Amino acid sequence: MFQLTKEEVKDWRSQFVTSDADKMGLRYPPFAFTEQGIAMLSSVLNSDKGKTDL
């Protein structure tokens, strides 16, 4: 996970149409996951480890 740079936020914001284009309600740059990070997170969330029978 990493925090977007100002340039990345600018590019990201250009893909949205909002009434407040300057900030989009964001006080800090958002965090993002790499493609590998998403795969790792997905494997953890889909695993049976830690699940209990109710």
C-alpha distance matrix in Angstrom:
0.0 3.8 7.1 9.7 12.8 16.2 17.3 14.4 15.1 18.8 18.4 16.5 19.2 21.9 21.3 22.4 25.8 25.8 28.5 26.5 24.9 24.3 21.7 21.2 21.2 18.0 18.4 15.0 12.7 10.3 6.6 5.5 4.5 6.5 9.9 9.8 6.9 9.1 12.1 11.2 10.6 13.7 15.7 15.2 16.1 19.1 20.4 23.7 22.9 23.2 25.0 28.4 31.7 32.9
3.8 0.0 3.8 6.5 9.3 12.7 14.0 11.6 12.4 16.0 16.1 14.6 17.2 20.0 20.0 21.1 24.4 24.4 26.9 24.5 22.7 21.7 19.4 19.4 19.5 16.1 16.2 12.6 10.0 8.6 5.4 5.5 6.4 8.0 11.8 12.4 10.1 12.2 15.3 14.8 14.3 17.2 19.4 19.0 19.8 22.7 24.2 27.5 26.6 26.9 28.6 32.0 35.2 36.3
7.1 3.8 0.0 3.8 6.5 9.5 11.5 9.5 9.6 13.2 14.0 12.7 14.6 17.6 18.2 19.0 22.0 21.6 23.9 21.3 19.5 18.2 15.9 16.3 16.4 12.8 12.7 9.1 6.3 5.8 4.2 6.1 8.8 10.8 14.4 15.6 13.4 14.9 18.3 18.1 17.1 19.9 22.4 21.9 22.2 25.2 27.0 30.2 29.5 29.4 31.0 34.2 37.3 38.0
9.7 6.5 3.8 0.0 3.8 6.6 8.0 5.7 6.1 9.6 10.3 9.3 11.5 14.2 15.0 16.2 19.3 19.3 21.7 19.1 16.9 15.7 14.0 14.5 15.4 12.0 12.7 9.3 5.7 6.0 6.0 6.8 9.9 11.2 14.5 16.5 14.9 15.9 19.3 19.8 19.0 21.3 24.0 24.0 24.2 26.9 29.0 32.3 31.9 32.1 33.4 36.7 39.6 40.3
12.8 9.3 6.5 3.8 0.0 3.8 5.4 5.1 6.2 8.6 9.9 10.3 12.1 14.2 15.9 17.3 20.1 20.1 22.1 19.3 16.8 15.1 14.0 15.3 16.5 13.2 13.2 10.1 6.9 8.9 9.6 10.6 13.4 14.1 17.4 19.3 18.1 19.4 22.6 23.1 22.6 24.9 27.5 27.6 27.9 30.6 32.6 35.9 35.5 35.6 37.1 40.4 43.4 44.0
16.2 12.7 9.5 6.6 3.8 0.0 3.8 5.5 5.1 6.1 8.7 9.7 10.4 12.4 14.8 15.9 18.1 17.9 19.6 16.6 14.0 11.9 11.3 13.3 14.8 11.9 12.0 9.7 7.2 10.0 11.9 13.2 16.4 17.4 20.4 22.6 21.4 22.3 25.6 26.4 25.6 27.7 30.6 30.6 30.6 33.3 35.5 38.8 38.5 38.5 39.7 42.9 45.8 46.3
17.3 14.0 11.5 8.0 5.4 3.8 0.0 3.8 5.4 5.0 6.3 8.5 9.8 10.8 13.2 15.1 17.6 18.1 20.2 17.7 14.5 13.1 13.3 14.8 17.1 14.5 15.3 13.2 10.2 12.2 13.6 14.0 16.7 17.0 19.6 22.1 21.5 22.2 25.4 26.6 26.1 27.9 30.8 31.3 31.3 33.7 36.0 39.5 39.4 39.7 40.9 44.2 47.0 47.6
14.4 11.6 9.5 5.7 5.1 5.5 3.8 0.0 3.8 5.4 5.1 6.0 8.5 9.9 11.3 13.4 16.4 17.2 19.8 17.7 14.6 13.9 13.5 14.0 16.3 13.7 15.0 12.6 9.1 9.9 10.9 10.6 13.3 13.6 16.0 18.8 18.2 18.6 21.8 23.1 22.6 24.2 27.1 27.8 27.7 30.0 32.4 35.9 36.0 36.4 37.4 40.8 43.5 44.2
15.1 12.4 9.6 6.1 6.2 5.1 5.4 3.8 0.0 3.8 5.4 4.9 5.9 8.5 10.1 11.2 13.9 14.1 16.5 14.1 11.3 10.6 9.7 10.3 12.5 10.1 11.8 9.9 6.7 7.9 10.1 10.7 14.0 15.3 17.8 20.6 19.4 19.4 22.9 24.1 23.0 24.6 27.8 28.1 27.6 30.1 32.7 36.0 36.1 36.2 37.0 40.2 42.9 43.2
18.8 16.0 13.2 9.6 8.6 6.1 5.0 5.4 3.8 0.0 3.8 5.5 5.2 6.3 9.1 10.5 12.6 13.2 15.4 13.2 9.8 9.1 9.8 10.7 13.6 12.0 13.7 12.6 9.9 11.5 13.9 14.3 17.5 18.3 20.5 23.5 22.7 22.6 25.9 27.4 26.5 27.8 31.0 31.6 31.0 33.3 36.0 39.4 39.6 39.8 40.5 43.7 46.2 46.5
18.4 16.1 14.0 10.3 9.9 8.7 6.3 5.1 5.4 3.8 0.0 3.8 5.5 5.2 7.1 9.7 12.5 14.1 16.8 15.4 11.9 12.2 12.8 12.9 16.0 14.5 16.7 15.3 12.1 12.7 14.4 13.8 16.4 16.7 18.3 21.6 21.3 20.9 24.0 25.9 25.2 26.2 29.4 30.4 29.9 31.8 34.6 38.1 38.6 39.1 39.7 43.0 45.4 45.9
16.5 14.6 12.7 9.3 10.3 9.7 8.5 6.0 4.9 5.5 3.8 0.0 3.8 5.5 5.7 7.6 11.0 12.3 15.4 14.2 11.2 12.0 11.7 10.8 13.8 12.4 15.1 13.8 10.6 10.3 12.0 11.3 14.1 15.0 16.5 19.9 19.2 18.4 21.6 23.6 22.5 23.3 26.7 27.5 26.7 28.7 31.7 35.0 35.6 36.0 36.4 39.6 42.0 42.3
19.2 17.2 14.6 11.5 12.1 10.4 9.8 8.5 5.9 5.2 5.5 3.8 0.0 3.8 5.3 5.5 8.1 8.9 11.8 10.4 7.4 8.7 8.8 7.8 11.3 10.7 13.7 13.3 10.9 11.2 13.8 14.0 17.1 18.4 20.0 23.3 22.3 21.4 24.8 26.6 25.2 26.0 29.5 30.1 29.0 31.1 34.1 37.3 37.9 38.0 38.2 41.3 43.6 43.6
21.9 20.0 17.6 14.2 14.2 12.4 10.8 9.9 8.5 6.3 5.2 5.5 3.8 0.0 3.8 5.5 7.6 9.6 12.5 11.9 8.4 10.3 11.6 10.8 14.5 14.3 17.2 16.8 14.4 14.7 17.1 16.7 19.5 20.3 21.4 25.0 24.5 23.4 26.6 28.7 27.6 28.1 31.6 32.5 31.4 33.3 36.4 39.7 40.5 40.8 40.9 44.1 46.2 46.3
21.3 20.0 18.2 15.0 15.9 14.8 13.2 11.3 10.1 9.1 7.1 5.7 5.3 3.8 0.0 3.8 7.0 9.8 13.3 13.4 10.6 13.0 13.6 11.8 15.3 15.3 18.6 18.2 15.6 15.0 16.9 15.9 18.3 19.1 19.6 23.3 23.0 21.4 24.4 26.8 25.6 25.7 29.2 30.4 29.1 30.6 33.9 37.1 38.2 38.7 38.6 41.7 43.6 43.8
22.4 21.1 19.0 16.2 17.3 15.9 15.1 13.4 11.2 10.5 9.7 7.6 5.5 5.5 3.8 0.0 3.8 6.2 9.9 10.5 8.4 11.4 11.7 9.2 12.7 13.5 17.1 17.4 15.4 14.8 17.2 16.8 19.5 20.9 21.6 25.2 24.4 22.6 25.7 28.0 26.3 26.4 30.1 30.9 29.2 30.9 34.3 37.3 38.4 38.5 38.2 41.1 42.9 42.7
25.8 24.4 22.0 19.3 20.1 18.1 17.6 16.4 13.9 12.6 12.5 11.0 8.1 7.6 7.0 3.8 0.0 3.8 7.1 8.7 7.3 11.0 11.9 9.5 12.9 14.6 18.1 19.1 17.8 17.5 20.3 20.3 23.1 24.6 25.4 29.0 28.0 26.2 29.3 31.6 29.7 29.7 33.4 34.2 32.3 34.0 37.4 40.2 41.5 41.4 40.9 43.6 45.3 44.9
25.8 24.4 21.6 19.3 20.1 17.9 18.1 17.2 14.1 13.2 14.1 12.3 8.9 9.6 9.8 6.2 3.8 0.0 3.8 5.5 5.5 9.1 9.5 6.9 9.9 12.3 15.7 17.3 16.7 16.6 19.8 20.5 23.6 25.6 26.8 30.1 28.7 27.0 30.4 32.3 30.0 30.4 34.1 34.4 32.4 34.4 37.8 40.4 41.5 41.0 40.6 43.2 44.9 44.2
28.5 26.9 23.9 21.7 22.1 19.6 20.2 19.8 16.5 15.4 16.8 15.4 11.8 12.5 13.3 9.9 7.1 3.8 0.0 3.8 5.9 8.9 9.7 7.9 10.1 13.1 16.0 18.3 18.4 18.8 22.2 23.3 26.6 28.8 30.2 33.5 31.9 30.3 33.8 35.4 33.1 33.6 37.3 37.4 35.3 37.5 40.8 43.3 44.2 43.5 43.1 45.5 47.2 46.3
26.5 24.5 21.3 19.1 19.3 16.6 17.7 17.7 14.1 13.2 15.4 14.2 10.4 11.9 13.4 10.5 8.7 5.5 3.8 0.0 3.8 5.5 6.2 5.4 7.5 10.1 12.6 15.0 15.4 16.4 20.0 21.6 25.1 27.4 29.2 32.3 30.5 29.3 33.0 34.3 32.0 32.9 36.6 36.5 34.7 37.1 40.2 42.8 43.4 42.7 42.6 45.1 47.0 46.2
24.9 22.7 19.5 16.9 16.8 14.0 14.5 14.6 11.3 9.8 11.9 11.2 7.4 8.4 10.6 8.4 7.3 5.5 5.9 3.8 0.0 3.8 5.8 5.6 8.9 10.4 13.0 14.5 14.0 15.2 18.7 19.9 23.4 25.3 27.0 30.2 28.8 27.8 31.3 32.9 31.0 31.9 35.5 35.6 34.1 36.5 39.5 42.4 43.0 42.6 42.6 45.3 47.4 46.9
24.3 21.7 18.2 15.7 15.1 11.9 13.1 13.9 10.6 9.1 12.2 12.0 8.7 10.3 13.0 11.4 11.0 9.1 8.9 5.5 3.8 0.0 3.8 6.2 8.5 9.1 10.8 12.4 12.4 14.4 18.0 19.7 23.4 25.3 27.6 30.5 28.9 28.4 32.0 33.2 31.4 32.7 36.2 36.1 34.9 37.5 40.3 43.2 43.5 43.0 43.3 46.0 48.4 47.9
21.7 19.4 15.9 14.0 14.0 11.3 13.3 13.5 9.7 9.8 12.8 11.7 8.8 11.6 13.6 11.7 11.9 9.5 9.7 6.2 5.8 3.8 0.0 3.8 5.2 5.4 7.3 9.2 9.7 11.5 15.2 17.4 21.1 23.4 25.8 28.6 26.6 26.1 29.8 30.8 28.7 30.2 33.7 33.3 32.0 34.7 37.5 40.3 40.4 39.7 40.1 42.7 45.1 44.6
21.2 19.4 16.3 14.5 15.3 13.3 14.8 14.0 10.3 10.7 12.9 10.8 7.8 10.8 11.8 9.2 9.5 6.9 7.9 5.4 5.6 6.2 3.8 0.0 3.8 5.4 8.8 10.5 10.6 11.1 14.7 16.4 20.0 22.5 24.5 27.4 25.4 24.4 28.0 29.2 26.9 28.0 31.6 31.4 29.7 32.3 35.3 38.0 38.4 37.7 37.8 40.4 42.5 42.0
21.2 19.5 16.4 15.4 16.5 14.8 17.1 16.3 12.5 13.6 16.0 13.8 11.3 14.5 15.3 12.7 12.9 9.9 10.1 7.5 8.9 8.5 5.2 3.8 0.0 3.8 6.6 9.3 10.6 11.0 14.6 16.9 20.5 23.5 25.7 28.2 25.8 24.9 28.7 29.4 26.8 28.1 31.7 31.0 29.2 32.1 34.9 37.3 37.5 36.5 36.6 39.0 41.2 40.5
18.0 16.1 12.8 12.0 13.2 11.9 14.5 13.7 10.1 12.0 14.5 12.4 10.7 14.3 15.3 13.5 14.6 12.3 13.1 10.1 10.4 9.1 5.4 5.4 3.8 0.0 3.8 5.5 6.9 7.7 11.4 14.1 17.8 20.7 23.3 25.6 23.1 22.7 26.5 27.0 24.6 26.3 29.7 28.9 27.6 30.6 33.2 35.8 35.7 34.8 35.3 37.8 40.3 39.9
18.4 16.2 12.7 12.7 13.2 12.0 15.3 15.0 11.8 13.7 16.7 15.1 13.7 17.2 18.6 17.1 18.1 15.7 16.0 12.6 13.0 10.8 7.3 8.8 6.6 3.8 0.0 3.8 7.0 8.9 12.2 15.5 19.1 22.0 25.0 26.9 24.3 24.3 28.1 28.2 25.9 28.0 31.2 30.1 29.1 32.3 34.6 37.1 36.7 35.5 36.3 38.8 41.5 41.1
15.0 12.6 9.1 9.3 10.1 9.7 13.2 12.6 9.9 12.6 15.3 13.8 13.3 16.8 18.2 17.4 19.1 17.3 18.3 15.0 14.5 12.4 9.2 10.5 9.3 5.5 3.8 0.0 3.8 6.2 9.1 12.5 16.1 18.9 22.1 23.8 21.2 21.7 25.4 25.3 23.3 25.7 28.7 27.7 27.1 30.4 32.4 35.2 34.6 33.7 34.8 37.5 40.3 40.2
12.7 10.0 6.3 5.7 6.9 7.2 10.2 9.1 6.7 9.9 12.1 10.6 10.9 14.4 15.6 15.4 17.8 16.7 18.4 15.4 14.0 12.4 9.7 10.6 10.6 6.9 7.0 3.8 0.0 3.8 6.7 9.6 13.3 15.7 18.8 20.8 18.5 19.0 22.7 23.0 21.3 23.6 26.6 26.0 25.6 28.7 30.8 33.8 33.4 32.9 34.0 37.0 39.8 40.0
10.3 8.6 5.8 6.0 8.9 10.0 12.2 9.9 7.9 11.5 12.7 10.3 11.2 14.7 15.0 14.8 17.5 16.6 18.8 16.4 15.2 14.4 11.5 11.1 11.0 7.7 8.9 6.2 3.8 0.0 3.8 6.6 10.3 13.2 16.1 18.1 15.7 15.7 19.5 19.8 17.9 20.0 23.2 22.6 21.9 25.0 27.3 30.2 30.0 29.6 30.5 33.5 36.3 36.5
6.6 5.4 4.2 6.0 9.6 11.9 13.6 10.9 10.1 13.9 14.4 12.0 13.8 17.1 16.9 17.2 20.3 19.8 22.2 20.0 18.7 18.0 15.2 14.7 14.6 11.4 12.2 9.1 6.7 3.8 0.0 3.8 7.1 10.2 13.3 14.8 12.1 12.7 16.4 16.4 14.7 17.1 20.0 19.4 19.2 22.2 24.3 27.4 26.9 26.7 27.9 31.1 34.0 34.6
5.5 5.5 6.1 6.8 10.6 13.2 14.0 10.6 10.7 14.3 13.8 11.3 14.0 16.7 15.9 16.8 20.3 20.5 23.3 21.6 19.9 19.7 17.4 16.4 16.9 14.1 15.5 12.5 9.6 6.6 3.8 0.0 3.8 6.8 9.6 11.5 9.3 9.5 13.2 13.7 12.5 14.6 17.5 17.5 17.4 20.1 22.3 25.6 25.5 25.8 26.9 30.3 33.1 33.9
4.5 6.4 8.8 9.9 13.4 16.4 16.7 13.3 14.0 17.5 16.4 14.1 17.1 19.5 18.3 19.5 23.1 23.6 26.6 25.1 23.4 23.4 21.1 20.0 20.5 17.8 19.1 16.1 13.3 10.3 7.1 3.8 0.0 3.8 6.5 7.9 5.5 6.1 9.6 10.1 9.4 11.6 14.2 14.6 14.9 17.4 19.4 22.9 22.8 23.5 24.7 28.3 31.1 32.3
6.5 8.0 10.8 11.2 14.1 17.4 17.0 13.6 15.3 18.3 16.7 15.0 18.4 20.3 19.1 20.9 24.6 25.6 28.8 27.4 25.3 25.3 23.4 22.5 23.5 20.7 22.0 18.9 15.7 13.2 10.2 6.8 3.8 0.0 3.8 5.3 4.9 6.3 8.7 9.8 10.5 12.2 14.3 15.4 16.4 18.2 20.0 23.8 23.7 25.0 26.3 30.0 32.8 34.3
9.9 11.8 14.4 14.5 17.4 20.4 19.6 16.0 17.8 20.5 18.3 16.5 20.0 21.4 19.6 21.6 25.4 26.8 30.2 29.2 27.0 27.6 25.8 24.5 25.7 23.3 25.0 22.1 18.8 16.1 13.3 9.6 6.5 3.8 0.0 3.8 5.4 5.2 6.4 8.8 10.0 10.6 12.6 14.6 15.5 16.5 18.5 22.3 22.8 24.5 25.5 29.3 31.8 33.5
9.8 12.4 15.6 16.5 19.3 22.6 22.1 18.8 20.6 23.5 21.6 19.9 23.3 25.0 23.3 25.2 29.0 30.1 33.5 32.3 30.2 30.5 28.6 27.4 28.2 25.6 26.9 23.8 20.8 18.1 14.8 11.5 7.9 5.3 3.8 0.0 3.8 5.4 5.1 6.3 8.6 9.8 10.7 12.6 14.3 15.4 16.7 20.5 20.6 22.4 23.9 27.7 30.4 32.4
6.9 10.1 13.4 14.9 18.1 21.4 21.5 18.2 19.4 22.7 21.3 19.2 22.3 24.5 23.0 24.4 28.0 28.7 31.9 30.5 28.8 28.9 26.6 25.4 25.8 23.1 24.3 21.2 18.5 15.7 12.1 9.3 5.5 4.9 5.4 3.8 0.0 3.8 5.4 5.1 6.1 8.5 9.9 10.7 12.2 14.2 15.5 19.2 18.9 20.2 21.8 25.5 28.5 30.2
9.1 12.2 14.9 15.9 19.4 22.3 22.2 18.6 19.4 22.6 20.9 18.4 21.4 23.4 21.4 22.6 26.2 27.0 30.3 29.3 27.8 28.4 26.1 24.4 24.9 22.7 24.3 21.7 19.0 15.7 12.7 9.5 6.1 6.3 5.2 5.4 3.8 0.0 3.8 5.4 5.1 6.0 8.6 9.9 10.4 12.0 14.1 17.8 18.3 19.6 20.5 24.2 26.9 28.4
12.1 15.3 18.3 19.3 22.6 25.6 25.4 21.8 22.9 25.9 24.0 21.6 24.8 26.6 24.4 25.7 29.3 30.4 33.8 33.0 31.3 32.0 29.8 28.0 28.7 26.5 28.1 25.4 22.7 19.5 16.4 13.2 9.6 8.7 6.4 5.1 5.4 3.8 0.0 3.8 5.5 5.1 6.2 8.8 10.0 10.5 12.2 16.0 16.7 18.7 19.6 23.4 25.9 27.9
11.2 14.8 18.1 19.8 23.1 26.4 26.6 23.1 24.1 27.4 25.9 23.6 26.6 28.7 26.8 28.0 31.6 32.3 35.4 34.3 32.9 33.2 30.8 29.2 29.4 27.0 28.2 25.3 23.0 19.8 16.4 13.7 10.1 9.8 8.8 6.3 5.1 5.4 3.8 0.0 3.8 5.4 5.2 6.4 8.8 10.0 10.8 14.5 14.3 16.2 17.7 21.5 24.4 26.5
10.6 14.3 17.1 19.0 22.6 25.6 26.1 22.6 23.0 26.5 25.2 22.5 25.2 27.6 25.6 26.3 29.7 30.0 33.1 32.0 31.0 31.4 28.7 26.9 26.8 24.6 25.9 23.3 21.3 17.9 14.7 12.5 9.4 10.5 10.0 8.6 6.1 5.1 5.5 3.8 0.0 3.8 5.5 5.2 6.2 8.6 10.0 13.5 13.5 14.6 15.8 19.6 22.4 24.1
13.7 17.2 19.9 21.3 24.9 27.7 27.9 24.2 24.6 27.8 26.2 23.3 26.0 28.1 25.7 26.4 29.7 30.4 33.6 32.9 31.9 32.7 30.2 28.0 28.1 26.3 28.0 25.7 23.6 20.0 17.1 14.6 11.6 12.2 10.6 9.8 8.5 6.0 5.1 5.4 3.8 0.0 3.8 5.4 5.2 6.0 8.5 12.1 13.1 14.7 15.1 18.8 21.2 23.0
15.7 19.4 22.4 24.0 27.5 30.6 30.8 27.1 27.8 31.0 29.4 26.7 29.5 31.6 29.2 30.1 33.4 34.1 37.3 36.6 35.5 36.2 33.7 31.6 31.7 29.7 31.2 28.7 26.6 23.2 20.0 17.5 14.2 14.3 12.6 10.7 9.9 8.6 6.2 5.2 5.5 3.8 0.0 3.8 5.6 5.2 6.0 9.8 10.6 13.0 13.8 17.5 20.0 22.3
15.2 19.0 21.9 24.0 27.6 30.6 31.3 27.8 28.1 31.6 30.4 27.5 30.1 32.5 30.4 30.9 34.2 34.4 37.4 36.5 35.6 36.1 33.3 31.4 31.0 28.9 30.1 27.7 26.0 22.6 19.4 17.5 14.6 15.4 14.6 12.6 10.7 9.9 8.8 6.4 5.2 5.4 3.8 0.0 3.8 5.5 5.3 8.6 8.4 10.0 11.3 15.1 18.0 20.2
16.1 19.8 22.2 24.2 27.9 30.6 31.3 27.7 27.6 31.0 29.9 26.7 29.0 31.4 29.1 29.2 32.3 32.4 35.3 34.7 34.1 34.9 32.0 29.7 29.2 27.6 29.1 27.1 25.6 21.9 19.2 17.4 14.9 16.4 15.5 14.3 12.2 10.4 10.0 8.8 6.2 5.2 5.6 3.8 0.0 3.8 5.6 8.4 9.2 10.0 10.2 13.9 16.5 18.1
19.1 22.7 25.2 26.9 30.6 33.3 33.7 30.0 30.1 33.3 31.8 28.7 31.1 33.3 30.6 30.9 34.0 34.4 37.5 37.1 36.5 37.5 34.7 32.3 32.1 30.6 32.3 30.4 28.7 25.0 22.2 20.1 17.4 18.2 16.5 15.4 14.2 12.0 10.5 10.0 8.6 6.0 5.2 5.5 3.8 0.0 3.8 6.7 8.9 10.7 10.1 13.7 15.7 17.7
20.4 24.2 27.0 29.0 32.6 35.5 36.0 32.4 32.7 36.0 34.6 31.7 34.1 36.4 33.9 34.3 37.4 37.8 40.8 40.2 39.5 40.3 37.5 35.3 34.9 33.2 34.6 32.4 30.8 27.3 24.3 22.3 19.4 20.0 18.5 16.7 15.5 14.1 12.2 10.8 10.0 8.5 6.0 5.3 5.6 3.8 0.0 3.8 5.5 8.1 8.3 11.9 14.3 16.9
23.7 27.5 30.2 32.3 35.9 38.8 39.5 35.9 36.0 39.4 38.1 35.0 37.3 39.7 37.1 37.3 40.2 40.4 43.3 42.8 42.4 43.2 40.3 38.0 37.3 35.8 37.1 35.2 33.8 30.2 27.4 25.6 22.9 23.8 22.3 20.5 19.2 17.8 16.0 14.5 13.5 12.1 9.8 8.6 8.4 6.7 3.8 0.0 3.8 6.2 5.6 8.7 10.8 13.8
22.9 26.6 29.5 31.9 35.5 38.5 39.4 36.0 36.1 39.6 38.6 35.6 37.9 40.5 38.2 38.4 41.5 41.5 44.2 43.4 43.0 43.5 40.4 38.4 37.5 35.7 36.7 34.6 33.4 30.0 26.9 25.5 22.8 23.7 22.8 20.6 18.9 18.3 16.7 14.3 13.5 13.1 10.6 8.4 9.2 8.9 5.5 3.8 0.0 3.7 5.6 8.6 11.6 14.6
23.2 26.9 29.4 32.1 35.6 38.5 39.7 36.4 36.2 39.8 39.1 36.0 38.0 40.8 38.7 38.5 41.4 41.0 43.5 42.7 42.6 43.0 39.7 37.7 36.5 34.8 35.5 33.7 32.9 29.6 26.7 25.8 23.5 25.0 24.5 22.4 20.2 19.6 18.7 16.2 14.6 14.7 13.0 10.0 10.0 10.7 8.1 6.2 3.7 0.0 3.8 6.4 10.0 12.5
25.0 28.6 31.0 33.4 37.1 39.7 40.9 37.4 37.0 40.5 39.7 36.4 38.2 40.9 38.6 38.2 40.9 40.6 43.1 42.6 42.6 43.3 40.1 37.8 36.6 35.3 36.3 34.8 34.0 30.5 27.9 26.9 24.7 26.3 25.5 23.9 21.8 20.5 19.6 17.7 15.8 15.1 13.8 11.3 10.2 10.1 8.3 5.6 5.6 3.8 0.0 3.8 6.9 9.3
28.4 32.0 34.2 36.7 40.4 42.9 44.2 40.8 40.2 43.7 43.0 39.6 41.3 44.1 41.7 41.1 43.6 43.2 45.5 45.1 45.3 46.0 42.7 40.4 39.0 37.8 38.8 37.5 37.0 33.5 31.1 30.3 28.3 30.0 29.3 27.7 25.5 24.2 23.4 21.5 19.6 18.8 17.5 15.1 13.9 13.7 11.9 8.7 8.6 6.4 3.8 0.0 3.8 6.3
31.7 35.2 37.3 39.6 43.4 45.8 47.0 43.5 42.9 46.2 45.4 42.0 43.6 46.2 43.6 42.9 45.3 44.9 47.2 47.0 47.4 48.4 45.1 42.5 41.2 40.3 41.5 40.3 39.8 36.3 34.0 33.1 31.1 32.8 31.8 30.4 28.5 26.9 25.9 24.4 22.4 21.2 20.0 18.0 16.5 15.7 14.3 10.8 11.6 10.0 6.9 3.8 0.0 3.8
32.9 36.3 38.0 40.3 44.0 46.3 47.6 44.2 43.2 46.5 45.9 42.3 43.6 46.3 43.8 42.7 44.9 44.2 46.3 46.2 46.9 47.9 44.6 42.0 40.5 39.9 41.1 40.2 40.0 36.5 34.6 33.9 32.3 34.3 33.5 32.4 30.2 28.4 27.9 26.5 24.1 23.0 22.3 20.2 18.1 17.7 16.9 13.8 14.6 12.5 9.3 6.3 3.8 0.0
